[in-house]
Amino acid sequence: MKNSPYSEIELLEIASKFKKHLKNHFSSIKSVCPGLDQDFIYRFKALYYEAQTHPLETQSDSFNQVFNLELKEFADQVRGLFPILRFYLNKAFPYDSNLWEAYGYCEIEKVVQDFSTLRKCIEGAVNLIHEKRSELKAVNCPEPTLDEIVCLSKRIADKHDELLEYLEKKEIRKTTYEGRLNELFQLIKIVQQAASKSLQNDPESLKHWSFLPKEFIQKNPNLIPSNL
C-alpha cells in the first residue's frame, strides 16, 4: 500500500533533487543523524535508480492487447462452432432443452467476454461431448466439429493459464515496486528532517530540502517525525 502523498513522478523528482544536494551537505546532515551513513546513501541511490530505470508495467498495455486479441479470436471460433453443436444436440435430444439452450446466440455472447467464463463454458461443452458423443454421432453430427471444440478448449485453457500467471507476476511486480517507493519515501523523510535541523541557519541551502507544501504540513503535522 502506498504511504506517500506524492505520485510516482513527483516522488522521483523529490528524490532526484535530494540526491543532487546530498553530496554537498552530507557532513553537516550526518552530524545530526548518525544513522545517515554511507550505507544509507547507497540504499537511497539504489532505490531511486531501481524505481527510475524499472518503472511499473511498461509493457502492460502491449500484453493486454495481445490477450484481448486472442480472446477475440477464440470468441469468433466459438461463435462458429457452438451453433453447430446446438443444432445436433437439439436433434439428438429434442425434449431436453437444458442440453442445447446454453448454446444459443445470447448465451454465447455472455460467455465470450473474458477468458474465465469462456473457459468454463467450453469445458462444459467438452464434458458434454464426451458424455453424449455416441448420440451425437447417431444424428450425423460431424466428428471433426466435435474434435475441433475439444482442441479449442485445450488452447483456451492454456491461454487462460498463461493470463493468470501473467496477472500473478504483475501483482508481485506491483507490490515490489510500491515497496521500493515506500522505502524511498521513508528515507527521504529522514534526509529532510536531518537537513532541516542541520541547515536551519542556512535558509538558502535549506530551500533545496523543502518538499512538503505548507498547506499539507498544516493538515498533516505528524507526517515528518520529530525524532530521528
C-alpha positions as CSV (number, residue, x, y, z in Angstrom):
1,M,0.0,0.0,0.0
2,K,1.3,3.5,-0.9
3,N,2.4,5.5,2.1
4,S,3.4,8.7,0.2
5,P,1.2,11.7,-0.6
6,Y,3.0,12.1,-3.9
7,S,2.6,10.5,-7.3
8,E,5.4,8.3,-8.6
9,I,6.8,11.0,-10.8
10,E,6.7,13.6,-8.0
11,L,8.4,11.3,-5.6
12,L,11.2,10.6,-8.1
13,E,11.6,14.3,-8.7
14,I,12.0,14.9,-5.0
15,A,14.5,12.1,-4.6
16,S,16.5,13.3,-7.6
17,K,16.7,16.8,-6.1
18,F,17.7,15.5,-2.7
19,K,20.3,13.1,-4.2
20,K,21.8,16.1,-6.1
21,H,22.3,18.1,-3.0
22,L,23.1,15.3,-0.6
23,K,26.8,15.1,-1.5
24,N,27.4,18.8,-0.8
25,H,25.7,18.7,2.6
26,F,26.5,15.2,3.7
27,S,28.8,16.1,6.5
28,S,26.6,18.6,8.2
29,I,23.5,16.5,7.8
30,K,25.2,13.4,9.2
31,S,26.3,15.4,12.3
32,V,22.6,15.4,13.4
33,C,21.8,12.0,12.2
34,P,24.5,9.4,12.8
35,G,22.4,6.7,11.0
36,L,22.7,8.6,7.8
37,D,25.9,6.9,6.9
38,Q,27.4,5.7,3.6
39,D,25.2,2.6,3.6
40,F,22.2,4.8,3.9
41,I,23.4,6.8,0.9
42,Y,23.9,3.7,-1.2
43,R,20.4,2.4,-0.3
44,F,18.9,5.8,-1.1
45,K,20.5,5.9,-4.5
46,A,19.8,2.2,-5.2
47,L,16.1,2.7,-4.5
48,Y,16.0,5.8,-6.7
49,Y,17.7,4.2,-9.7
50,E,15.7,1.0,-9.4
51,A,12.4,3.0,-9.4
52,Q,13.6,5.3,-12.2
53,T,15.0,2.6,-14.6
54,H,12.3,0.0,-14.0
55,P,9.0,1.8,-14.0
56,L,5.9,-0.2,-13.2
57,E,4.4,-2.2,-16.1
58,T,6.0,-0.5,-19.0
59,Q,4.7,-3.4,-21.2
60,S,1.4,-4.0,-19.6
61,D,-0.6,-2.3,-22.4
62,S,1.0,-4.4,-25.1
63,F,0.5,-7.6,-23.1
64,N,-3.2,-6.7,-22.5
65,Q,-3.7,-6.0,-26.2
66,V,-2.3,-9.5,-27.1
67,F,-4.6,-11.2,-24.6
68,N,-7.6,-9.2,-25.8
69,L,-6.9,-10.1,-29.5
70,E,-6.5,-13.8,-28.7
71,L,-9.7,-13.7,-26.7
72,K,-11.5,-12.1,-29.7
73,E,-10.1,-14.9,-32.0
74,F,-11.3,-17.6,-29.6
75,A,-14.7,-15.9,-29.3
76,D,-15.1,-15.9,-33.1
77,Q,-14.2,-19.6,-33.3
78,V,-16.8,-20.4,-30.5
79,R,-19.4,-18.4,-32.4
80,G,-18.8,-20.6,-35.4
81,L,-18.7,-24.0,-33.6
82,F,-21.4,-23.7,-30.9
83,P,-24.4,-23.2,-33.2
84,I,-23.5,-26.5,-34.9
85,L,-23.2,-28.2,-31.6
86,R,-26.5,-26.7,-30.5
87,F,-28.2,-27.9,-33.8
88,Y,-27.2,-31.5,-33.3
89,L,-27.9,-31.5,-29.5
90,N,-31.4,-30.3,-30.4
91,K,-31.7,-33.0,-33.0
92,A,-30.4,-35.8,-30.7
93,F,-32.3,-34.6,-27.6
94,P,-35.4,-32.6,-28.9
95,Y,-37.1,-32.8,-25.5
96,D,-34.2,-31.9,-23.3
97,S,-33.8,-28.2,-23.8
98,N,-31.3,-27.9,-20.9
99,L,-28.7,-29.6,-23.1
100,W,-28.9,-27.2,-26.0
101,E,-30.3,-23.9,-24.8
102,A,-27.0,-23.0,-23.2
103,Y,-25.5,-22.7,-26.7
104,G,-27.9,-20.1,-28.1
105,Y,-26.7,-16.7,-29.5
106,C,-27.4,-14.7,-26.4
107,E,-25.8,-17.3,-24.1
108,I,-22.7,-17.4,-26.3
109,E,-22.3,-13.6,-26.2
110,K,-22.4,-13.7,-22.5
111,V,-19.5,-16.1,-22.2
112,V,-17.1,-14.7,-24.8
113,Q,-16.4,-11.5,-22.8
114,D,-13.5,-12.9,-20.7
115,F,-11.3,-15.9,-20.6
116,S,-12.7,-17.3,-17.3
117,T,-16.3,-17.6,-18.4
118,L,-15.3,-18.7,-21.9
119,R,-13.1,-21.5,-20.5
120,K,-15.8,-22.7,-18.1
121,C,-18.4,-22.8,-20.9
122,I,-16.2,-24.6,-23.4
123,E,-15.0,-27.1,-20.8
124,G,-18.7,-27.8,-20.1
125,A,-19.2,-28.4,-23.8
126,V,-16.3,-30.8,-23.9
127,N,-17.7,-32.8,-21.0
128,L,-21.0,-32.9,-22.8
129,I,-19.3,-34.1,-26.0
130,H,-17.5,-36.9,-24.2
131,E,-20.8,-37.9,-22.5
132,K,-23.1,-37.7,-25.5
133,R,-20.7,-38.4,-28.4
134,S,-22.5,-41.6,-29.4
135,E,-25.9,-39.9,-29.5
136,L,-24.5,-37.0,-31.5
137,K,-22.8,-39.4,-33.9
138,A,-26.2,-41.1,-34.4
139,V,-27.7,-37.9,-35.7
140,N,-24.7,-37.4,-38.1
141,C,-23.0,-34.6,-36.1
142,P,-19.7,-34.0,-37.8
143,E,-16.9,-35.7,-35.8
144,P,-14.4,-33.0,-36.9
145,T,-16.6,-30.3,-35.4
146,L,-16.6,-32.1,-32.0
147,D,-12.9,-32.7,-32.2
148,E,-12.3,-29.0,-33.0
149,I,-14.3,-28.0,-29.9
150,V,-12.2,-30.3,-27.8
151,C,-9.0,-28.9,-29.3
152,L,-10.1,-25.3,-28.9
153,S,-10.9,-26.0,-25.2
154,K,-7.3,-27.0,-24.6
155,R,-6.0,-23.9,-26.4
156,I,-8.3,-21.6,-24.4
157,A,-7.3,-23.3,-21.1
158,D,-3.6,-22.9,-21.9
159,K,-4.0,-19.3,-22.8
160,H,-6.1,-18.7,-19.7
161,D,-3.4,-20.3,-17.5
162,E,-0.8,-18.0,-19.2
163,L,-3.0,-15.0,-18.4
164,L,-3.4,-16.0,-14.8
165,E,0.4,-16.4,-14.5
166,Y,0.9,-13.0,-16.1
167,L,-1.5,-11.3,-13.7
168,E,0.1,-13.0,-10.7
169,K,3.5,-11.8,-11.7
170,K,2.1,-8.4,-12.5
171,E,0.7,-8.2,-8.9
172,I,4.1,-9.3,-7.5
173,R,5.9,-6.6,-9.5
174,K,3.4,-4.0,-8.4
175,T,3.8,-5.0,-4.7
176,T,7.6,-5.0,-5.0
177,Y,7.7,-1.6,-6.8
178,E,5.3,0.0,-4.3
179,G,7.5,-1.4,-1.5
180,R,10.6,0.4,-3.1
181,L,8.7,3.7,-3.4
182,N,7.5,3.4,0.2
183,E,11.0,2.7,1.5
184,L,12.4,5.6,-0.7
185,F,9.8,7.9,0.8
186,Q,10.8,6.9,4.3
187,L,14.5,7.7,3.5
188,I,13.5,11.0,2.0
189,K,11.7,11.9,5.2
190,I,14.8,11.1,7.3
191,V,17.0,13.2,5.0
192,Q,14.6,16.1,5.0
193,Q,14.3,16.1,8.8
194,A,18.1,15.9,9.2
195,A,18.6,18.7,6.7
196,S,16.1,20.9,8.5
197,K,18.0,20.5,11.7
198,S,21.5,20.9,10.4
199,L,20.8,23.7,8.0
200,Q,18.3,25.7,10.0
201,N,20.6,28.7,10.0
202,D,21.3,28.4,6.3
203,P,17.9,29.3,4.6
204,E,19.5,29.4,1.1
205,S,20.6,25.8,1.3
206,L,17.6,24.7,3.3
207,K,15.2,25.6,0.4
208,H,16.7,22.6,-1.5
209,W,15.3,20.3,1.1
210,S,11.8,21.6,1.4
211,F,9.4,19.3,-0.4
212,L,6.1,19.5,1.6
213,P,3.7,22.3,0.7
214,K,2.7,24.5,3.7
215,E,-0.9,23.6,3.4
216,F,0.0,19.9,3.5
217,I,2.2,20.3,6.6
218,Q,-0.6,22.2,8.4
219,K,-3.1,19.4,7.7
220,N,-0.5,16.6,8.5
221,P,1.8,17.9,11.3
222,N,2.8,14.4,12.3
223,L,3.9,13.2,8.8
224,I,7.5,14.2,9.5
225,P,8.8,12.6,12.7
226,S,10.1,14.9,15.4
227,N,12.9,12.4,16.3
228,L,15.3,10.6,14.0
